Each structure stands twice: as C-alpha cells, then as structure tokens.
C-alpha cells in the first residue's frame, strides 16, 4: 500500500510535507507508509490521505489511478 501512496503522490508532484499538511497527518505517518514500515493506521487516516491525493482508498490498494 505504501508504494502506491508514494507513486500517486509523485504523479501529482506533491512533496511528503505537502501531503501531510493537506491530509492533516504527521510527516512520520506518510514516511512510514511509503517506506514500507509496519504501520497501524485507521481507515479515517487512510481516508484523509486519499482525499489529499484526490483518489479513493481503493486506489491506494490497487494499480489504477
């Protein structure tokens, strides 16, 4: 999932800092997700990230966007 967050973020030419500000989550959360670290995150947090990336939560788990 984390590699998808990074891929979508980069496609949208967004920095991690910009994403964390738009999503209202910590930069550490974004960094941990993208690096593949095991992260316990809520559906609400994934929803915030998806909204900030202008995609759906499903898009984060699939190869379409």
Protein Blocks (a to p, Z undefined) as FASTA:
>chain_A
ZZmmmmmmmmnopafklmmmmnopafklmmmmmnopacdddfklmmmmmmmnopafklmm
mcbZZ
